[in-house]
Amino acid sequence: MKVANRAEALSWAAAPAGPLPAPPLDTRAQVLPIGDLQWADAERLFVRLLDTVQPLQFVKLFGVRGQAQAGIDAYARLPMDLTPDGNGGRDYIALQSRRVRSLTPAKIRKAVDDLLKGEWADRTVAFYFATSFDLRDKKFDTTIREQTERLAGLRIAFVPWGLQEVSTLLKDQPLLVDDFFGRAWVGRFCGQETAQALTETLTRALSPEPYGLDPAVAVTQRPVGQRVAVPRRVGLVPALAASFQPRDGLHDDVRPGEAVVLTGLGGVGKTQLAADFVRAYGPASAVIVWVTASSRDQVLTTYAEAAREVLGPQDSVELAAERFLARLATTQDGWIVVLDDLQTTADLRGLWPRGPAGRVAVTTRRRDAALTGSQRRIVDVDVFSAEQAVDYLRSALQQRHALADDIDGVVDDLQRLPLALAQAAAFMLDRQLRCSQYRHRFADRRRSLIELLPEPDALPDEHRHTVATTWSLSMDVADRLPPAGVARPLMELLSVLDSDSILAGLVTGHAARNWLSYAVHSDAGTTGALTSIDIDTLQDGLLTLHRLSLLRHDGDIVRVHALVQRVTREELDVDRHSSVVWAAADLLLEYWLNGGHGSELALTMRANVDALRRHDHGELIGSVVHPVLTLAGVRQGERGDPLGAAEYFDDLLASAMQHLPPHPPTILEIRGLAARWRAAAGDPLSAIAIHEELVDDFERHKGPDDPGTIVARANLAICRANAGALARGVQEMKQILVDCERVFGPRNIHTLDARGHIAGMYGKVGEYEKARVMFAQLAADLLEFFGPDHRDTLTAQGSHARWIMECGKPRAAIPLLRRVLSARLQKFGPDDPDTLATRSNLAQALRAAGEVREAAEELNAVRADHVRIMGSDHPQTLTARNNYLLGVSLEMDADEAANAWMDLIDESERILGQYAPETLNSMHNFGEWLAYAGYPDDAVGWLQNTLTGRTIALGAEHPHTKATHEFLDQLRGAIGGRPA
């Protein structure tokens, strides 16, 4: 809360807003339960206490909630010092308050850091760190001493106020103890005599004129019976909820002549904030009018009633309303008008209250541009903060402590929505349900949300509707707004996706437009040709839902509260639910396939797939498994988590087995994918065993010439080759190629894939020329079959260039790689993984051709782009770092290069495993660098470890194992050792 001066600050801090702590059980408490206060009340207490320790010129709270606080919560101005030395320009005391359950020395250091980084360090003479935590623990001694000395050097006194220090100061402040903890605490903490004296003093104060009462706190401490000017009231102002949570900053500092428009999702507490608005500004107002603004007629009727109250009898409703608005525009007496639950902005055309002495508050779910204007402040009201939500629910359940066994869990389930928390608390109290029991019911998909809310006649805090009804009514309004009929099916699509990470592009693609065209056509019950919905209509539909606060559309991200999603889903019948889930899967698949391989996109899309699976009732795993489920696992493996991908496919397999017989192609395909990623995760033997079983199952159930059987055989051959059995892999792949040509013909994709695999295997066994020739022919055939810019054509051309380079002709490879790179950039863009791989190959060719500087610059750029696009933990990023160090480490400072190599190896072990091929490659390359850099003994050790690892992981006959063995023998021979 932003406060202008000492009087207003102390008025705000005069009394707590939340419930008082329970009185102590012992006869004389030594400390006060400051930690049981709500965070705002603890801040109020510290501000009041600050004013008692020394005279202050004024006190001011600093900033509003959500703003950067510059390390402080309040500051106070000392009386002006006219002595020659004075305070050297330091005339302020700064306060930082922390009502916490736990505290660490690091947080105290950070509090001082924040002060010194902020704008108040040069003006502060004393810094008070006030906390509800006990600072007597020895672990704080060193930190407090260090920070005291640190600030003393800057001429700032450091005053730590812990639980014990604050309690000691409050021993002599019974009025503060009474305000914030209750009269029972005064007797138990300050003593019964002090409590009796306080009671007598306050009793004497019950007089018509409370002389001697500080005017700063007179408003909040005015005794009952005092004569005050009572505002004229029209309309019923709702009482604040029993567990009301103040949200400072939402309607603070509304000056006369201004209006605040509180907008947000139904249920975030806008009406309660408007009631708090009246509480805050009502004492200074002569007229308070509360309007239920759900229709223009209601606004006019209430204005007419206000005119009769203020001006006397009136002739007609319209004329009375006009006269009332005219009076507001000219009077110098303060007034308040609250327009609650505005449904349509047009209802206020010509009816906005204006005047230099008045304040206006409007609550609405609308976000229309018509709500903006001169002297109007739009405030987007969100759900509670986590701390506010916990405090709210704890307060609501305080009379039944046994029920509060998992408050944090309920807060998370209900996503901190005030209305839902209030109604859930009422439900638990009515049924004597513990939080954990409520959560169990909430997680049960067989229960609808309406079953977890009170009956309409048992709603708490004067609620008119359940949370479910609130949003259903809003959806009805949204669906009637233009483009008519689009809002509801659009929300249905969004209801099965992740509530916090829906990309706006998901619902503007072809898949979304196709389904929405069908849904709108079907819902309208029209006949004839289907009218296609275009992108503009879809975007307008999103904005309609945003205008009604049913979602937040911020840039590229759409966010929907999880309970709004649940209400939407529960209104779907079985057929509509199936249609929605499958359509959502289609639009995820379309967007992901076209969106690239970036790590951020992968995480976002995976969150949506996981949400979709939670809401799937069997629609995505029927006669087939929807391809988006397969894609999610593949992309998880591609982004550097092969073990996670294997476990994902194991889980998908378990789900599929519940719906499908044991041996359809879908089940066998998932088993193959699980095996593929288990091999990539460093378990090739298990993968080979699974592939062998798959081949047997395919041959038994589908026959030897079925495409699935041949693909399973190819995967087995690849797995064996990657595990070190290259010769056997080549032979098996040759036979697969013969069978592919016989069964499918020479131009079939399976045939072409088999040719590519054989060529790659030849390269791995060291037959570079044979690999070059085979890739040259494959590239020519793919060019003829698919055209010049097809991904497979470019892949074959890039592989051809690579093996040209490996044959010792890097300059011949460079122009071909440049052509492939140009085509990839034009067709797939700069962030495509294959584009990055081509850039890396080109840089290595440039280095081999002697273009060292250009190669180094490109390798560094490729490395940086991998980090940007795929993240630092992606396997391809690790490979890019390896290639960069290969190109530049010999020219680097020796210590810098060695550290870079070891960092890479450590991270590769952490991410991929000790025996992953990429880890072993980097170890071998580091060993070679050590040898060339003049550290032969260290090189021998690294290479011996590499040899051991490659022998375990790949086998003694693998070309990589042999290469390490040969280099190690040469090195030992060069330094006079004996070959192993």
QUITAFEN-V782373 format. One line per field, one symbol per residue. ss: DSSP state (H for helix, E for strand, L for the rest). burial: 1 if it has 24 or more other C-alpha atoms within 12 Angstrom, else 0. Layout:
BEGIN
ss: ???
burial: ???
END
This chain:
BEGIN
ss: LLLLLHHHHHHHLLLLLLLLLLLLLLLLLLLLLHHHLLHHHHHHHHHHHHHHHLLLLEEEELLLLLLLLLLLLEEEELLLLLLLLLLLLLLEEEEEEELLLLLLHHHHHHHHHHHHHLLLHHHEEEEEEEELLLLLLHHHHHHHHHHHHHHHLLLLEEEEELHHHHHHHHLLLHHHHHHHHLHHHHHHHHLHHHHHHHHHHHHHLLLLLLLLLLLLLHHHHLLLLLLLLLLEEELLLLLLLLLLLLLLLLLLLLLLLLEEEEELLLLLLHHHHHHHHHHHHHHHLLEEEEEELLLHHHHHHHHHHHHHHHHLLLLLHHHHHHHHHHHHHHLLLLEEEEEEEELLHHHHLLLLLLLLLEEEEEEELLLLHHHLLLLEEEEELLLLLHHHHHHHHHHHLLLLHHHLLLHHHHHHHLLLLHHHHHHHHHHHHHHLLLHHHHHHHHHLLLLLHHHHLLLHHHLLLLLLLLHHHHHHHHHHHHHHLLLLLHHHHHHHHHLLLLLLLEEHHHHHLHHHHHHHHHHHHHHHLLLLLLLLLLHHHHHHHHHHHHHLLLLEEELLEEELLHHHHHHHHHLLLHHHHHHHHHHHHHHHHHHHHHHLLLHHHHHHHHHHHHHHHHLLLLLLELLLELHHHHHHHHHHHHLLLHHHHHHHHHHHHHHHHHHLLLLLHHHHHHHHHHHHHHHHLLLHHHHHHHHHHHHHHHHHHHLLLLHHHHHHHHHHHHHHHHLLLHHHHHHHHHHHHHHHHHHLLLLLHHHHHHHHHHHHHHHHLLLHHHHHHHHHHHHHHHHHHHLLLLHHHHHHHHHHHHHHHHLLLHHHHHHHHHHHHHHHHHHHLLLLHHHHHHHHHHHHHHHHLLLHHHHHHHHHHHHHHHHHHHLLLLHHHHHHHHHHHHHHHHHLLHHHHHHHHHHHHHHHHHHHLLLLHHHHHHHHHHHHHHHHLLLHHHHHHHHHHHHHHHHHHHLLLLHHHHHHHHHHHHHHHHLLLLLL
burial: 11100111111111111111101000000111111111111111111111100001011111100000111111111100000000000111111111110011000110110111000111111111111111100001001100110010000111111111111011101111111111111111111001100100000000000100000111111100000000011110110111111111111111111111111111111111111111111111111111111101011111111111110000001101111110111000111111111111100100111111111111111111001000111111111111111111111111000011011111111111111111111111100011101110110000001111111000111010111111111111111000111111111111111111111111111111111111111000000000001010111111111111111110001111111111111111000111111111111111111011111111111111111110111111100111111111111111111111111111011011100000111111111111111111111111111111111011100000101111111111111111111111111111011011000000001111111111111111101111111111011011100001101111111111111111101110110111111111100101111111111111111111000000111111111111101111111111111111111111000000110111011011101111111111111111111110000101110111111111111110111111111011001100000000
END
